[in-house]
Amino acid sequence: MSERPRPIEVTDPVTITVDGRQVEVQRGELLIDACERNDAYIPRFCYHPRMEPVGMCRMCLVEVDTGRGPALQPSCMIPTAPDMVVETTSERVTKAQDGVLEFLLANHPLDCPVCDKGGECPLQDQTMAYGPGESRWVEEKRHYEKPIEISPLVLLDRERCILCDRCTRFASEVTDDPLIHFINRGSNTEVNTFPGDPFSSYFSGNTVQICPVGALTATPYRFRARPWDLERTESTCTVCSVGCRVTLESSRDRMLRINGVDADPVNWSWLCDAGRFAFEATNSEDRLTEPLRRGADGSLEPVRWSEALAAVADALGSADPSSVAVLGGSRSTDESAYAWAALAKGVVGTDHVDAQLGDGLPAAVFDLPGATIDEVCRPGGTVLYVGPDPKEELPVLFLRLKHAAQRDRVRIVEVTPTSTSLTPYSAAGVRPRPGELAAVAEALVAGDAPADGVAGVSADDLRAAAAVLGAADGPVTVVLGRANLAESPQVVLDAAAALSALPGVRFLPAVRRGNVRGAVTAGMAPGRLPGGGRLDGDAGWSGVWSTVPTEVGADAMGILAAAADGAISTLVLLGADPLRDAPDRALAERALDRVGTIVAIDSFPTPSVLRADVVLPAAMLGEVDGSTTNLEGRVSRVRPKVTPPGTARADWAVAVELARRLGATWSATSVEALRDELVAGSPRLAGTTWAELEAADDGVLVDLTGGGFDPGTPAPVPQVDSYSLRLVLSRELYDEGELLGRSESMAGLSRTPTVGISVGDAERLGVEDGTPLVVRGERGSSTLPARVSAGIPRGTAHLVHRLEGSDPITLLSADEVACDVRVELA
Amino acid sequence: MSDAPAERTGGSGDTPLIVSSRFDVPEAHTLDVYRNSGSFPGYAGLAAALDRTPDEVRETVASATLLGRGGAGFPAGVKWGFCPPGVWPRYVVVNGDESEPGTFKDRLLMERDPHQLIEGALVAAYAIGAAQVFLYVRGEMPHAQERIAGALNEALAAGLVGRNIMGTDFSVDVVLHWGAGAYIVGEETALIESLEGNRGMPRLKPPFFPAAKGLYMQPTIVNNVETLSNLPWILHHGVDAYRAVGTETSPGTRLIALSGHVRRPGVYEVPQGTTTFRDLFHDDRYGGGIRDGNELKMFIPGGASAPWFFPEQIDLPLEAKPVGAAGSMLGSGAVVVMDETTDAVEACYSLVRFFARESCGKCTPCREGTTWEEKILERILEGHGRPSDIDLLLDVADNISPGPYPVAADPEHGLEAVPFPPKQTTICPLGPSSVAPITSAIRRFRNEFEARITRRDLIPVAAAGSGGDGV
């Protein structure tokens, strides 16, 4: 099996004897791991290094002598102790293991020739290595209907199942989605769901990966390839910013499967289903495969790259630098971001560059002293969680936090506008009214609150939360994200400024898109230079680039506002879709209407792309080489596995080509050279040269000391209108965004949109679940069924971005700190 | 509901009845009768316990050498001492999930004398410092459930359970829990899983020894119904009186559930160690002889899980140690007598089938192996056996319980006994238990197995004619 023992540091060595050899191991580590580390691999099925051992497959039986004579013991359940004598290959061990394999095969259908697992199947491999040559079983085998759908993504073949408890343990222990379990007894035992209650977990694909036989298969890979035909490369997932390590697996130049890799500091081998299955979008029919240019008749016509690039170069070169803007780049690689930053800032000379779309967090969050995921999850630590529901936006971070709270005594104080998936694992929680987060942060730091509470949070709740923070053993770490698209991001910065007063505090910026941190670090933010330097500081880039802008440019919302005023003549959309994602639809519409030339570099014909004058097809994850930076600041390699469709190119190559056409003397023409140029000019990126990244499987952390955090002008506290509800607009993992919406298996899994309201407001309105409600804002209205939830505080309406049949972002206005809506009976 | 005095208990002039003294007393399940009948006044044992410190109570029970009556025979007082000091809360769990085939003594204790059990459980709770007792009663025993629930309500009303018991500051909550019908839940760690609301599957010991990491991962003492039912008598009459019964190493009495081919099957309370199987089968106070004057063929000394004994072992005393050395166990005190009319293959199949049906499905060898054993035996009985099946059966069994498996001596063939207990490739002893009838039957009656395989006249023909021949 591909799992490897959890890395450990031997701090308390004991000597044990394994097959006659004396070896030094960590006291108390499981024998199965200790033996594996010392070249005595013990066969196993149920043991998984990231789950509690159960000792039920009995394959790992070895003879253990602790002074009372050798006895067969499951090595996955036995902690090492001094002077233990272990035999892993004795006659009794071999007999027992052969016996277990024979038992497992007794009812196994042996349909290996048509089984997806054949060729990479632990049961098959271990049968070849340890098993008996022929079967003594002449009885009729167990029969079940095969396969059954236990969720829209996962199928279960109970005949192949060897009842190792891996999937069921994963569901109950790792994710707390205990929707699959054993039913029946003895040899009739089977894994199944409760009738009518499918295994709907955001993490269901992991069960397929850890299944030691072909019992669990996932629809995107089922019957697509044989394992020996697959080619694999290790890479990093960029669907969100957690940066899980993955293997990309393809056959015949088509991406077929993604599996998790056990990166100890990050994902512990787990992936969310979006990260695992969204690769299907790369195979989508909708991919842009050739450059397009708006023709005389106003429609987009295919053109040659040279013509398209010439048109873009012309639009960039002929415009006043201050009227050129670049939006996007946070889904791409560090090197692409650097190439585009260098093109925009160092060649064209504009600072109107923003990797995000006003729907993320300002670049200033990366100036806060940083914390890694491991530091946040430090056993016994205390975490202040300010941000979106982690299960919806950063699923594997949710798994890490949940594990920390459940098993490593980590105390979480949740500061979120509604309850989240983390609420059951939190020691305390407060629900600040949108727009007033900073006041709650101040009260938490102060440890006290006025009698009538703060920002809708009662004094008691505040004191309870402050007490948890006050009792912290060591400095508090803060997970800092944006929970609410309908709230100005400035509010989060103001809260961060207040929380900076906590002694020794460090922050994990919970940014959402895959490579926001990498893009910002590469210079894709207004006022920033690569490596974290400022335009007004001396970062030394003037010696590398032909020019460096002097004026600090506008951020995404500023660029859109300028465009709407007619001040932007050329707008580059680098995988950005302001029409869908910018939190002010009307502004985005006006902006795109008035820009002279829109250049879109994208993989899909999004609404914004369809408004472009020149469209350049871009390669996606799995097709591009480079590196990415996760939310912690961990830089790791992304690698190409398949060739992009048609003539689609990597973003960086477009930037380099445009720079050349604009007459720049820029020598970096490879992704390696771009990386090394970026690192050479950025002292804080030391240690992340191409060669160094190649050598580091789990990535390299950049300097996280922070410095120069400037929260900017505090946002005004919005007036409370007691006739309105304040809007919380959040995201869910399964949305109708570009990736999932174009993944065959994932499309259609998103929830039906609802408007969430509190129990109190539901009573006041006299509505229950499902009652149609009109949500009316200044910009528009929409009608949605009610969802009454105890997790929503009174005075709050909760909507979700990008679900089919609902477009609540149209309600937002960039000028408002918070968005008030009226909710009425339809 | 009144009880017909159908179950007879032993007891002669010289040996007192410790736990079964009220079995024949009408209405003994009521508090009033409990207080005023039997071999000690009801709740006098608890009163005696509350007059001492918990440590003194534990010391009393330890020096009485009260051996556990659930099967393993571990001294209760010693087990109580295994709770790690300073870890709270602790729990007492009463194992009333009596389901070993042949065993029906705890049922009587729960039906006939529920207060005695409750009193015993309270003594245990006091001794270890538990504030909660979980009373787990087998799901198929509705009569016992009703009696225990009724007794508990009475005890609660009388201030004998709950807050400030008997006016002291000792308070205990008793939680009743009815099982859902799995044999394996009689195993203590599986019972704990079941109590926690999970599927009843055993936990591995170590690390999950209940005394250290039991219910909700807290120190938990799991005691059998009969074990606890001994406590009031011991506390009331004292250690010396208890140790005067039975032998030095196995003091006191045992309830024996005698079934099978004897004239008077029933539950008998016998002094440990001084009674032999011969007494039990033939004495008129007990079994009264083999039925119909038949010859004894074999007997199971300790429930379905125990290897079989044969006529040569009949003079062994009813005591754990000599029975263990002779290759079996006294287990839960279920003695099943089989006379010469018994078919060894059928008997073996019947027992193996039980274990295959009751395997929880957790460990591979038990889950797949017991069913395989059942299927091979079924084939042999249906006339589809192969000569190689006997050795296959033994080897499948050996992969569940690596041999040599405990078995009685066979002097006629010069075969030595293999002492108890068996080894196991499984977590709990259920799988290895299925091996007991196989090794016992094949070693002694291999000829019967061979006959089933080779002789056509033994192939059942009834099945062929019983189908829908009218079609």
Boltz contact constraints between the chains, C-beta under 6 A:
constraints:
  - contact:
      token1: [A, 55]
      token2: [B, 204]
      max_distance: 6.0
  - contact:
      token1: [A, 56]
      token2: [B, 362]
      max_distance: 6.0
  - contact:
      token1: [A, 56]
      token2: [B, 363]
      max_distance: 6.0
  - contact:
      token1: [A, 57]
      token2: [B, 364]
      max_distance: 6.0
  - contact:
      token1: [A, 58]
      token2: [B, 363]
      max_distance: 6.0
  - contact:
      token1: [A, 58]
      token2: [B, 364]
      max_distance: 6.0
  - contact:
      token1: [A, 58]
      token2: [B, 365]
      max_distance: 6.0
  - contact:
      token1: [A, 58]
      token2: [B, 425]
      max_distance: 6.0
  - contact:
      token1: [A, 61]
      token2: [B, 425]
      max_distance: 6.0
  - contact:
      token1: [A, 72]
      token2: [B, 425]
      max_distance: 6.0
  - contact:
      token1: [A, 77]
      token2: [B, 204]
      max_distance: 6.0
  - contact:
      token1: [A, 96]
      token2: [B, 425]
      max_distance: 6.0
  - contact:
      token1: [A, 99]
      token2: [B, 399]
      max_distance: 6.0
  - contact:
      token1: [A, 100]
      token2: [B, 364]
      max_distance: 6.0
  - contact:
      token1: [A, 103]
      token2: [B, 364]
      max_distance: 6.0
  - contact:
      token1: [A, 103]
      token2: [B, 365]
      max_distance: 6.0
  - contact:
      token1: [A, 103]
      token2: [B, 368]
      max_distance: 6.0
  - contact:
      token1: [A, 103]
      token2: [B, 369]
      max_distance: 6.0
  - contact:
      token1: [A, 104]
      token2: [B, 364]
      max_distance: 6.0
  - contact:
      token1: [A, 106]
      token2: [B, 368]
      max_distance: 6.0
  - contact:
      token1: [A, 136]
      token2: [B, 392]
      max_distance: 6.0
  - contact:
      token1: [A, 139]
      token2: [B, 375]
      max_distance: 6.0
  - contact:
      token1: [A, 185]
      token2: [B, 361]
      max_distance: 6.0
  - contact:
      token1: [A, 186]
      token2: [B, 356]
      max_distance: 6.0
  - contact:
      token1: [A, 186]
      token2: [B, 359]
      max_distance: 6.0
  - contact:
      token1: [A, 186]
      token2: [B, 361]
      max_distance: 6.0
  - contact:
      token1: [A, 187]
      token2: [B, 367]
      max_distance: 6.0
  - contact:
      token1: [A, 187]
      token2: [B, 368]
      max_distance: 6.0
  - contact:
      token1: [A, 187]
      token2: [B, 371]
      max_distance: 6.0
  - contact:
      token1: [A, 189]
      token2: [B, 361]
      max_distance: 6.0
